[in-house]
Amino acid sequence: MNIPMPLANLPSGIEIAYDLNGVSEGNPALFVHGHGSRGSTFTDFIPHLIDSFYILTPDLRGHGASGKPVGETYEETLTYYTIGHFVEDLRELVDTIEFPKPFVLLGHSMGGMIAQEFALKYADIVSHLILCSTAPSWSSAGRVGVLEHLKNGAFQLEPNFFREACRMGMTRAFRKAHPEVIESSVQSRLLVPPDAYIGSMENLITSFDTRDRLGNLQVPTLILVGDQDAMVDSSQSAVMHELISNSKLVVIPGQNHGLFHEVPELVAAEMKNFIQNTE
């Protein structure tokens, strides 16, 4: 039986669903999932940290069991899913539930983009930044093309579309051995209202770019990426590493986008080692 996630009623009026795992006296950590996903994407990863961390995993607005504001038009919905909204939701969440500060901030894919913006704005409550399979900018001709196809209806947000996208982010061996992970990811994406899915994607493509600001970031930062990442080119991690002076880059051979599903123990070990050596 699925146990309902707690809901935090934020001052902004939105409800954010979240889970807490680990030991309350452990190292506090906030994990931010990617586009179309939800906090449960870290289910295979958390057991490798649960003995020494206190882990908060929310569902972002529009995702999972959290509130899903939708306007009367696409243009209105677009205004509800800026990266600034995601950042402020997280800030309000940690304050509302009195989550311990400072905390480790980990973001995967879109979550890593949100984490960059959060750390740039609220560096005083972030002890360490962990950026996984992400980038400092999301604009490209290919993504603009996909966005246009979604907006004009040439691409439909239906199970097969999501299934192919999820498969693309896993290694061939893993997706063959674990089709249930693909199907779980598909179901998570189907929970996102179409305009929210497309709108958050459009805002990332048109408005997100931290390249001119990452040089100001002083938070110790670990950057992790698979060298076969088909969703976010691994060269983008090298760009972040070059821009963030207090950073470490770890490129994982043979791995794709789904690091938390495929090599959770390795990612956990890198994270623990980095935090221990930068405290």
C-alpha positions, 0 to 999 in steps of 0.5 A: 500500500502506498503511504501518502506523502506529507504536504507542506502548505507554502506561504505562496499558496501552493502545496508541495509533497515531500518525503524525509528519510534517514536519521534526523541527527545526520547530515541534512540534504535536499535532493531535487529531481529532474523534469517530468520526474518526482522525488521517488527517483532517488529511491535506489540512491537513498539507502546508500546514505540513510545511515548518516544523512537526513534527506528531504525529497520533494516533488516539484510544483506540477510534478508527482503529488504536489500542486499543479497550477494551470492557467486558462491559457498556455501563456498563463501556465507558462508564468507559473513554471519559471525556474524562479518559482521552483527555487522559491518553492524550495526555499519556502519548503525548507523554512515551512518544515524547519529543515536543518540548515545549512544543507547539502543541495543535490540536483539532477538534470533540471533539478541541477539547474534549479540547484545552481540558481538556488545556491547562487541566491541562497548560498548561506544555507547551502553547505555543499552543492552536488550537480548531476547530469546537468548543464549551465544552459539549456538552449540548443537548436535541437531542444527548440525544435522539440519544443516547437513540435510539442507546442504545435502538436506534432509530438504528443505527450503520451506513454510511447513518447515518454517511454522512448525519452526514458529509454534514451537516458539509460544504458542498453544493458540496464533498460533491458534488465530493468524495464520496470524502471522505465515504466515507473518513469513514464508514469511519473511523467504522465502525472504532469499536466501537459502545459506544465510539462511544456511550459517548464521546458520552454522556460528552461530553454529561453530563460536559464543560463548561469554561465555568467554567474557561476564564477561567483559561486563559492559553495564547494561543488561536486559535478557528476556525469556519465560520459555516455549521457544522451540527455545532457552532453557531458561537455557541459559538466566540464564547462561548469567545472571550469567556471566554478573555482571550488569544484570537483568533476567526476566523469563516470565511464560507460554511464548515461543519464540515469546515474541514481538508478544504475550506479547509486552506490558509486554516486553515494561514495563520491558524494560522501568522500567529497563532503568529508574532504571539504568540511 
